Amino acid sequence: MSSNPQAPKSDPSMRPTSISVLIVAGLTAAAVGWLLLSFFYPSLPALPWSPVIVLAVLAVAEGLLAQNTAARIQRKPGAPRVDPLAVARYVALAKASSLVGAISTGFSVGLLSWLTMEPTHAAHDDLPVAIGGVISAAVLVGAALWLERACRIPEQPDSQDENDSGRSSGLL
């Protein structure tokens, strides 16, 4: 096996989550939610609360994890040392959760917008679940982005080398 010496080197560091990707995912999910509900709503049972609860629990858990991780990375007094492998896992969790939250937010917005225009009593009864879905999913996106931010390497003093200066703003 021969290696290509002119092949570009890949940068193994993770990049922060792109807000534009989250917006596009949310808008696409909103359109899908609207279309699915417009075709299948008469045959569906009442919207369940379980996804709203799951998203809310995930948001709270990630918010607490973000607070704990930030304290540990910043080496606040009384905070134990941080395990770098755990932080890498937290970043992966945060990136996945922000995308899931954006898709869920968009889908719930699509449901909510369709339900507000539907004059039936069943649609009116499903409005609180759709509103809860929008809120819990949006909070999950916020908590996931906070967790991702908490996992960043803190800014170092000016004593860094020229070669190493780009790493201070990246994720672990």
C-alpha positions as CSV (number, residue, x, y, z in Angstrom):
1,M,0.0,0.0,0.0
2,S,1.5,3.3,-1.0
3,S,0.6,6.6,0.6
4,N,0.0,9.7,-1.5
5,P,2.4,12.4,-0.2
6,Q,0.4,15.1,-1.9
7,A,-2.9,14.2,-0.3
8,P,-4.3,17.0,1.9
9,K,-4.1,16.3,5.6
10,S,-7.4,16.0,7.4
11,D,-8.1,18.0,10.5
12,P,-9.3,15.6,13.1
13,S,-10.8,18.3,15.4
14,M,-14.5,18.7,15.6
15,R,-16.1,21.9,14.4
16,P,-18.9,23.7,16.2
17,T,-22.4,22.9,15.1
18,S,-23.5,25.1,12.2
19,I,-26.6,27.1,13.0
20,S,-27.5,27.1,9.3
21,V,-27.6,23.3,9.3
22,L,-30.0,23.3,12.3
23,I,-32.2,25.9,10.5
24,V,-32.4,23.9,7.3
25,A,-33.1,20.7,9.2
26,G,-35.9,22.5,11.2
27,L,-37.5,24.0,8.1
28,T,-37.4,20.7,6.2
29,A,-39.0,18.9,9.2
30,A,-41.6,21.6,9.5
31,A,-42.6,21.1,5.9
32,V,-42.7,17.3,6.4
33,G,-44.8,17.7,9.6
34,W,-47.3,19.9,7.8
35,L,-47.6,17.5,4.8
36,L,-47.9,14.4,6.9
37,L,-50.5,15.9,9.1
38,S,-52.5,17.3,6.2
39,F,-52.7,13.8,4.7
40,F,-53.0,11.5,7.7
41,Y,-54.6,13.6,10.5
42,P,-58.1,12.2,10.2
43,S,-56.8,8.6,10.8
44,L,-54.5,9.5,13.6
45,P,-55.2,9.1,17.4
46,A,-54.6,12.0,19.7
47,L,-51.0,13.3,19.7
48,P,-49.1,11.7,22.6
49,W,-47.3,13.6,25.4
50,S,-44.4,11.1,25.6
51,P,-42.1,12.7,23.0
52,V,-42.6,16.1,24.7
53,I,-41.6,14.5,28.1
54,V,-38.6,12.7,26.6
55,L,-37.3,15.9,24.9
56,A,-37.8,17.9,28.1
57,V,-35.9,15.3,30.2
58,L,-33.1,15.3,27.7
59,A,-32.9,19.1,27.7
60,V,-32.7,19.1,31.5
61,A,-30.1,16.4,31.6
62,E,-27.9,18.1,29.0
63,G,-28.3,21.5,30.8
64,L,-27.1,19.9,34.0
65,L,-24.3,18.2,32.2
66,A,-23.2,21.5,30.5
67,Q,-23.1,23.2,33.9
68,N,-21.1,20.5,35.4
69,T,-18.7,20.1,32.5
70,A,-18.1,23.9,32.2
71,A,-17.1,24.0,35.9
72,R,-14.8,21.0,35.5
73,I,-13.1,22.3,32.3
74,Q,-12.6,25.7,33.9
75,R,-11.2,24.0,37.0
76,K,-13.4,25.8,39.4
77,P,-12.6,25.1,43.1
78,G,-14.1,21.8,44.3
79,A,-14.7,20.5,40.8
80,P,-13.0,17.2,40.0
81,R,-10.7,16.9,36.9
82,V,-12.4,16.3,33.6
83,D,-11.9,13.1,31.6
84,P,-11.1,14.1,28.0
85,L,-12.8,11.0,26.6
86,A,-16.0,11.8,28.5
87,V,-15.8,15.4,27.1
88,A,-15.5,14.0,23.6
89,R,-18.6,11.9,24.2
90,Y,-20.4,14.9,25.5
91,V,-19.6,16.8,22.3
92,A,-20.9,14.0,20.2
93,L,-24.1,13.9,22.3
94,A,-24.5,17.6,22.1
95,K,-24.0,17.7,18.3
96,A,-26.5,14.8,17.8
97,S,-29.0,16.3,20.3
98,S,-28.9,19.7,18.7
99,L,-29.8,18.2,15.3
100,V,-32.5,16.0,16.8
101,G,-33.9,19.0,18.7
102,A,-33.9,21.1,15.5
103,I,-35.7,18.4,13.6
104,S,-38.2,18.0,16.4
105,T,-38.7,21.7,16.7
106,G,-39.4,22.0,13.0
107,F,-41.7,19.1,13.0
108,S,-43.6,20.4,15.9
109,V,-43.9,23.9,14.3
110,G,-45.3,22.2,11.2
111,L,-47.8,20.3,13.3
112,L,-48.7,23.4,15.3
113,S,-49.2,25.6,12.3
114,W,-51.4,23.0,10.6
115,L,-53.4,22.4,13.8
116,T,-54.1,26.2,14.3
117,M,-55.7,26.3,10.9
118,E,-57.8,23.2,11.3
119,P,-61.3,24.0,12.6
120,T,-62.0,20.6,14.2
121,H,-62.3,20.0,17.9
122,A,-59.7,17.2,17.7
123,A,-57.2,19.6,16.3
124,H,-57.9,22.1,19.1
125,D,-57.4,19.3,21.6
126,D,-54.0,18.5,20.1
127,L,-52.7,22.1,20.3
128,P,-51.2,21.8,23.8
129,V,-49.1,18.8,22.8
130,A,-47.8,20.6,19.7
131,I,-47.0,23.7,21.8
132,G,-45.2,21.5,24.4
133,G,-43.3,19.8,21.5
134,V,-42.1,23.1,20.2
135,I,-41.0,24.4,23.6
136,S,-39.3,21.2,24.8
137,A,-37.5,20.6,21.4
138,A,-36.3,24.3,21.3
139,V,-35.0,24.0,24.9
140,L,-33.2,20.8,23.9
141,V,-31.4,22.7,21.1
142,G,-30.4,25.4,23.5
143,A,-29.1,22.9,26.1
144,A,-27.2,20.9,23.4
145,L,-25.6,24.1,22.1
146,W,-24.7,25.1,25.7
147,L,-23.2,21.6,26.3
148,E,-21.2,21.9,23.1
149,R,-20.0,25.3,24.2
150,A,-19.1,24.0,27.7
151,C,-16.8,21.4,26.1
152,R,-14.6,23.9,24.4
153,I,-11.0,24.3,25.4
154,P,-10.6,27.4,27.5
155,E,-8.6,30.3,26.0
156,Q,-5.0,30.0,26.9
157,P,-2.6,32.9,27.8
158,D,-0.5,34.5,25.0
159,S,2.3,32.0,25.7
160,Q,1.1,29.6,23.0
161,D,3.2,28.7,20.0
162,E,2.2,30.0,16.6
163,N,1.4,26.5,15.5
164,D,-0.9,25.7,18.4
165,S,-2.9,29.0,18.5
166,G,-5.7,27.7,16.4
167,R,-6.6,25.0,18.8
168,S,-7.7,27.2,21.7
169,S,-11.1,28.0,20.1
170,G,-11.9,24.4,19.0
171,L,-13.8,21.7,20.7
172,L,-12.0,19.0,22.7
